[in-house]
């Protein structure tokens, strides 16, 4: 039996899956270095996350719109050296 949340139009299973995805994004987010001095490259993230480069690109895309309430944003180094989080706005 699937329970349905009428106010949001989603089943409890969908809600639980959404919660799990948010938890995964939070983990990936926390593993992006803070500050431009030591950005993480695609290669670094492929190794660290155990994902293909295509999967890493997809995760980074999701993280680019992710808002967990902290003051950091995801930056791709202009020189192409990698990714980092910053609160410099």
C-alpha positions as CSV (number, residue, x, y, z in Angstrom):
1,X,0.0,0.0,0.0
2,X,1.4,3.4,-1.0
3,X,0.4,6.3,1.1
4,X,-0.2,9.6,-0.8
5,X,0.5,13.1,0.4
6,X,-2.3,15.1,-1.2
7,X,-0.9,18.5,-0.3
8,X,2.3,17.9,-2.3
9,X,1.1,15.4,-4.8
10,X,3.7,12.7,-3.9
11,X,3.7,9.3,-2.3
12,X,5.6,8.7,0.9
13,X,8.0,6.6,-1.1
14,X,8.7,9.5,-3.4
15,X,9.2,11.8,-0.4
16,X,11.6,9.3,1.1
17,X,13.6,9.1,-2.1
18,X,13.7,12.8,-2.4
19,X,15.0,13.0,1.2
20,X,17.7,10.4,0.3
21,X,18.8,12.4,-2.7
22,X,19.1,15.6,-0.7
23,X,21.2,13.7,1.8
24,X,23.5,12.5,-1.0
25,X,23.8,16.0,-2.4
26,X,24.7,17.3,1.1
27,X,27.5,14.7,1.3
28,X,28.8,15.7,-2.2
29,X,28.5,19.4,-1.3
30,X,30.5,18.9,1.9
31,X,33.3,17.3,-0.1
32,X,33.9,20.2,-2.4
33,X,36.8,22.2,-0.9
34,X,36.3,25.7,0.4
35,X,38.5,28.4,-1.2
36,X,40.2,28.7,-4.5
37,X,43.6,27.7,-3.3
38,X,43.0,24.0,-3.6
39,X,40.1,23.3,-6.0
40,X,39.0,19.8,-6.7
41,X,39.4,18.6,-10.3
42,X,37.1,16.3,-12.2
43,X,39.7,13.6,-11.7
44,X,39.8,14.2,-7.9
45,X,36.0,14.0,-7.7
46,X,35.8,10.9,-9.9
47,X,38.2,9.1,-7.5
48,X,36.7,10.6,-4.3
49,X,33.1,9.8,-5.3
50,X,33.6,6.6,-7.2
51,X,31.7,7.9,-10.2
52,X,32.3,8.3,-13.9
53,X,33.2,11.8,-15.2
54,X,29.7,12.0,-16.7
55,X,28.1,11.2,-13.3
56,X,30.4,13.8,-11.7
57,X,29.3,16.4,-14.2
58,X,25.7,15.6,-13.5
59,X,26.2,15.9,-9.7
60,X,28.1,19.2,-10.1
61,X,25.2,20.5,-12.2
62,X,22.7,19.5,-9.4
63,X,25.0,21.1,-6.8
64,X,25.1,24.4,-8.9
65,X,21.5,24.9,-8.0
66,X,21.6,23.3,-4.6
67,X,20.8,25.4,-1.6
68,X,21.3,24.0,1.9
69,X,21.1,27.3,3.6
70,X,24.8,28.0,4.0
71,X,26.3,31.1,2.4
72,X,28.5,29.2,0.0
73,X,28.3,28.9,-3.8
74,X,29.9,26.5,-6.2
75,X,32.6,28.0,-8.4
76,X,34.4,26.5,-11.4
77,X,37.9,28.0,-11.5
78,X,38.2,30.3,-14.5
79,X,41.6,28.8,-15.3
80,X,39.9,25.4,-15.5
81,X,41.8,24.0,-12.5
82,X,38.7,22.7,-10.7
83,X,35.8,23.4,-8.4
84,X,35.5,25.0,-5.0
85,X,33.0,26.6,-2.6
86,X,33.2,30.2,-1.6
87,X,31.2,32.7,0.3
88,X,32.9,35.7,-1.5
89,X,30.1,37.4,-3.4
